[in-house]
Amino acid sequence: MQNTKAYLMLVCATLFWAGNFMVGKFAFFSNIPPMSLVFFRWLLVWLILLPFTFREIIKHKKIILDNLPLLFFLSLTSVGLFNSFTYLSLVHTQVINASLFNTAIPAIIILLCFIFKIERTNKFQIIGLIISVLGILSIITKLNLELILSLDFNKGDLIMIGGVISWGLYSSFLKKKKFVLPLLTLVHVLCSFGLIFIFPQFIFEFSQGELINFDINIIGILIFLALFPSIGSYYCWAGAVSIIGANRAGIFLSLIPLFSTIMAIFFYDEKFQFFHLTGAILIIIGLFLSNKEKYD
């Protein structure tokens, strides 16, 4: 029963995150500065959650204070970096490209869990990691030898790799969380600390003359982002990882490009090309190998 609950939470989380890619691209088309979008998104999340969580935060302040280093790290890698990488990448690349990279996160989680000795790793997972990396390279290079030789890769694709690594770190170290906080309280704490890291990014963008224009579009976007890819997805993801673990939860991230690709083709007329298919097949093969639980 608990596993079923975790799987439903993971489907919801990935569906909401797929919507995040779509809205991020729409924000670019609407000339909404990416760092401003990140900052005001999480500021709205903070304000929405405050009435529901401030008593719990006071009640659990000792747990929070005792685990500040881990909470700061989780905030940096999730709220502080992942969203910034994602929205910046969508300025330069397709929704399909950016979302496909997310399918490699499970392999990155396994690698990071191995490096930091968080979870055990077997030979199938290592092979799966290698195949998934080949899938990433297929997408980055578009299976074009000239791109490999010239190293003239799409800037957005490279930025999204930063997002993949940051989310891999967040998911891996979330497994090290031994304390218990109500899920909404945890999301609010991560949001609070994450804003500390986002604010300098916003100020730098503002200093470059990139200003956000508050109109009906941005208000609608912020409400959607606050309720679904932020509160909804983080709540569901953290809850599912606590039930079934980071490695098993990570494989569900492959649903993000499925949902995103369908949306991108429908709304933005993007094309799913052969190199996308090749990369996706390699990454999915890697995922199946990575999910084997036999240990030598």
C-alpha positions in Angstrom: 0.0 0.0 0.0 2.8 2.4 0.9 4.6 1.6 -2.4 1.4 2.3 -4.4 1.2 5.7 -2.6 4.8 6.4 -3.5 4.2 5.5 -7.2 1.2 7.8 -7.4 3.2 10.6 -5.8 6.0 10.1 -8.3 3.6 10.2 -11.3 2.1 13.5 -9.9 5.5 15.0 -9.3 6.8 14.2 -12.8 3.6 15.5 -14.4 3.9 18.8 -12.6 7.6 19.1 -13.5 6.8 18.4 -17.1 4.5 21.4 -16.9 7.4 23.4 -15.4 9.4 23.0 -18.6 6.4 24.1 -20.7 5.9 27.2 -18.6 9.7 27.9 -18.6 9.6 28.0 -22.4 6.5 30.2 -22.4 8.2 32.6 -20.0 11.1 32.9 -22.5 8.7 33.6 -25.3 7.0 36.2 -23.1 10.4 37.9 -22.3 10.3 37.1 -18.6 13.8 37.1 -17.2 14.7 33.5 -16.0 16.2 34.5 -12.6 13.4 36.8 -11.8 11.0 34.0 -12.6 12.9 31.7 -10.2 13.0 34.3 -7.4 9.3 35.3 -7.5 8.2 31.7 -7.9 9.8 30.7 -4.7 8.9 33.9 -2.9 5.3 33.1 -3.7 5.7 29.5 -2.5 7.2 30.9 0.8 4.2 33.2 1.3 1.6 30.5 0.5 3.2 28.0 2.9 3.8 30.3 5.8 0.3 30.2 7.4 0.3 26.4 7.3 3.9 25.7 8.5 5.1 28.4 10.8 3.8 26.6 13.9 5.5 23.4 12.8 8.7 25.2 12.1 8.7 26.6 15.6 7.8 23.2 17.0 10.7 21.5 15.2 13.2 24.3 15.4 15.7 22.1 17.3 15.6 19.5 14.5 16.1 22.2 11.9 19.0 23.9 13.8 20.7 20.5 14.4 20.6 19.7 10.7 21.4 23.1 9.2 24.4 22.0 7.0 22.3 19.2 5.3 19.3 21.5 4.9 21.4 24.3 3.4 22.9 21.8 0.9 19.5 20.4 0.0 18.2 23.9 -0.5 21.2 25.0 -2.6 21.0 22.0 -5.0 17.2 21.9 -5.4 15.6 25.4 -5.0 18.8 27.4 -5.4 20.4 25.7 -8.5 18.1 23.3 -10.3 15.5 25.8 -11.3 18.0 28.4 -12.4 19.8 25.9 -14.6 16.4 24.7 -16.1 15.1 28.2 -17.0 18.4 29.3 -18.3 18.7 26.2 -20.5 15.2 26.8 -22.0 16.4 30.2 -23.3 18.8 28.3 -25.6 17.4 24.8 -26.2 14.1 22.9 -26.9 11.8 21.7 -24.2 12.4 18.1 -25.6 16.1 18.4 -25.2 16.0 19.9 -21.7 13.4 17.3 -20.5 15.2 14.3 -22.0 18.3 15.1 -19.9 16.2 14.5 -16.8 15.9 10.8 -17.7 19.7 10.6 -16.9 19.2 11.8 -13.4 18.6 8.2 -12.0 22.0 7.2 -13.4 23.6 10.3 -11.9 21.9 9.5 -8.5 23.4 6.0 -8.6 26.9 7.4 -9.4 26.6 10.0 -6.6 25.3 7.5 -4.1 28.3 5.3 -5.0 30.8 8.2 -4.8 29.5 9.4 -1.4 28.7 5.9 -0.1 25.0 6.7 0.4 23.6 3.5 -1.1 25.3 0.3 -2.4 25.9 0.0 -6.2 26.2 -3.1 -8.3 27.7 -3.9 -11.7 24.4 -3.6 -13.6 24.0 0.0 -12.2 27.5 0.9 -13.4 26.8 -0.5 -16.9 23.5 1.3 -16.9 25.2 4.6 -15.9 27.6 4.2 -18.9 24.8 3.5 -21.4 22.8 6.5 -20.0 25.8 8.8 -20.5 26.1 7.6 -24.1 22.4 8.5 -24.4 23.1 12.0 -23.1 26.0 12.4 -25.6 23.7 11.3 -28.4 21.4 14.2 -27.7 24.1 16.8 -27.1 26.0 15.9 -30.3 22.8 15.2 -32.4 24.8 12.2 -33.6 26.9 14.6 -35.6 30.7 13.8 -35.7 31.5 17.4 -36.7 29.9 18.7 -33.5 32.1 16.3 -31.5 35.2 17.4 -33.2 34.5 21.1 -33.0 33.0 20.9 -29.4 30.4 23.4 -30.7 27.6 22.2 -28.5 24.2 23.8 -27.8 24.7 26.2 -24.8 21.3 25.3 -23.4 22.1 21.5 -23.4 25.3 22.1 -21.4 23.5 24.3 -18.9 20.9 21.6 -18.4 23.6 19.1 -17.5 24.3 21.4 -14.6 20.7 21.0 -13.6 20.9 17.3 -13.9 23.9 17.1 -11.6 22.4 19.5 -9.0 19.1 17.5 -8.8 21.2 14.3 -8.6 23.0 15.7 -5.6 19.7 16.8 -4.0 18.1 13.4 -4.4 21.2 11.5 -3.3 21.7 13.5 -0.1 17.9 13.5 0.6 18.5 9.9 1.4 20.9 10.9 4.2 18.1 12.7 5.9 17.6 10.8 9.2 15.4 13.3 10.9 11.7 13.6 10.4 9.8 16.8 9.5 6.3 17.1 8.1 6.6 17.2 4.3 5.2 20.7 3.8 7.4 22.0 6.6 10.4 20.5 4.9 9.4 22.1 1.6 9.0 25.5 3.4 12.4 25.2 5.1 14.1 24.3 1.8 12.3 27.2 0.2 13.4 29.6 2.9 17.1 28.7 2.7 16.8 28.4 -1.1 15.7 32.0 -1.4 19.0 33.0 0.2 20.9 31.4 -2.8 18.4 32.7 -5.4 18.4 36.3 -4.3 22.0 37.1 -5.5 21.1 35.6 -8.9 18.0 37.8 -9.1 20.0 40.9 -8.1 22.7 40.3 -10.7 20.1 39.9 -13.4 18.3 43.0 -12.2 21.6 44.9 -12.4 21.9 43.9 -16.0 18.7 45.8 -16.8 16.5 42.7 -17.1 13.3 43.7 -15.5 10.1 41.7 -14.9 6.8 43.2 -16.0 4.0 42.2 -13.7 1.0 41.5 -15.9 -1.7 38.9 -16.1 0.6 36.4 -17.8 3.3 36.5 -15.1 0.7 36.3 -12.3 -0.9 33.2 -13.8 2.6 31.7 -14.4 3.7 32.3 -10.8 0.5 30.9 -9.3 0.9 27.7 -11.5 4.6 27.3 -10.7 4.0 27.9 -6.9 1.2 25.4 -6.6 2.3 22.6 -8.8 6.0 22.2 -9.8 7.0 23.8 -6.5 4.8 22.8 -3.6 3.1 19.8 -5.3 6.2 18.2 -6.9 8.6 18.7 -4.0 6.0 17.4 -1.5 5.4 14.3 -3.7 9.0 13.7 -4.5 10.3 14.0 -0.9 7.5 11.8 0.3 8.1 9.1 -2.3 11.9 9.0 -1.7 11.3 8.6 2.0 9.2 5.5 1.2 11.1 3.7 -1.6 14.5 5.3 -1.7 16.3 7.6 -4.1 17.4 4.9 -6.6 13.9 3.4 -7.1 12.2 6.8 -7.2 14.7 8.1 -9.7 13.5 5.8 -12.5 10.2 7.7 -12.5 11.9 10.8 -13.8 11.8 9.2 -17.2 8.1 10.2 -17.3 9.1 13.9 -17.4 10.3 13.8 -21.0 7.4 11.6 -22.0 4.9 14.2 -20.7 7.0 17.1 -21.8 7.6 15.8 -25.4 3.8 15.4 -25.9 3.2 18.9 -24.6 6.0 20.5 -26.6 4.9 18.9 -29.9 1.3 20.0 -29.2 1.9 23.5 -28.0 5.2 24.6 -29.5 5.4 22.4 -32.7 8.8 21.0 -31.7 10.1 18.1 -33.6 11.1 14.7 -32.1 14.1 13.7 -34.2 16.2 10.6 -34.7 18.9 11.7 -32.3 16.3 12.2 -29.6 15.0 8.7 -30.1 18.5 7.2 -30.0 19.4 9.1 -26.9 16.1 8.2 -25.2 16.5 4.5 -26.0 20.0 4.4 -24.6 19.0 6.2 -21.5 16.0 3.9 -20.9 18.2 0.8 -21.4 20.5 2.3 -18.8 17.6 2.9 -16.5 16.5 -0.7 -16.6 20.0 -1.9 -15.8 20.3 0.7 -13.1 17.2 -0.6 -11.4 18.5 -4.1 -10.9 18.8 -4.8 -7.2 21.3 -7.8 -7.3 24.5 -7.1 -5.4 27.7 -9.1 -5.7 
